[in-house]
Amino acid sequence: MAKLEQFITSDFDSLLSRIENGIMGGSISASLEDASDFTTPEARCSVRVFERYSYIGGNRVSLSVTLFQAGNGPVALSAIASGGSQAMFFKINTFGEEAFLDKLRELL
C-alpha cells in the first residue's frame, strides 16, 4: 500500500476536477469505480475510487482519493493506492501502487 497525505490551498471543485480528469486521462485502462460527496454548512468531503491495470504488476490497482475542507480552510487530501501485490501472504511488487500514486503527485 502506498499513501499520500497533504494540505492544499486550492479551490475544492477545481482540485477535484483536476484529479478526476488527470487520473482518467492518464491511463487508457483507468476507470472511476465510485464516488461519494458530503456537504454541510461547515464542511465538505469527496471520495473517489479509481482503478487501472498495472502493466508492471500484471494486475489491477486501485487509488482511493479523499478531499476534505472545513469552512474556507485548506483542502486536506488523503490518497491510498492498493492491490499491486501478487503474493498470497506478504506484499511483493508494489510498483503499480507507487506508479498510480505518482500520477496523482504530478497532478498536484
Secondary structure as the mmCIF struct_conf table of DSSP 4:
data_model
#
loop_
_struct_conf.conf_type_id
_struct_conf.id
_struct_conf.beg_label_comp_id
_struct_conf.beg_label_asym_id
_struct_conf.beg_label_seq_id
_struct_conf.end_label_comp_id
_struct_conf.end_label_asym_id
_struct_conf.end_label_seq_id
STRN STRN1 ALA A 2 ILE A 8
BEND BEND1 SER A 10 SER A 10
HELX_RH_AL_P HELX_RH_AL_P1 PHE A 12 GLY A 25
BEND BEND2 GLY A 26 GLY A 26
TURN_TY1_P TURN_TY1_P1 ILE A 28 SER A 29
STRN STRN2 SER A 31 THR A 39
BEND BEND3 PRO A 41 GLU A 42
STRN STRN3 ALA A 43 SER A 54
TURN_TY1_P TURN_TY1_P2 TYR A 55 GLY A 58
STRN STRN4 ASN A 59 ALA A 70
TURN_TY1_P TURN_TY1_P3 GLY A 71 ASN A 72
BEND BEND4 GLY A 73 GLY A 73
HELX_LH_PP_P HELX_LH_PP_P1 PRO A 74 PRO A 74
STRN STRN5 VAL A 75 SER A 82
BEND BEND5 MET A 88 PHE A 90
HELX_RH_AL_P HELX_RH_AL_P2 PHE A 95 LEU A 107
#
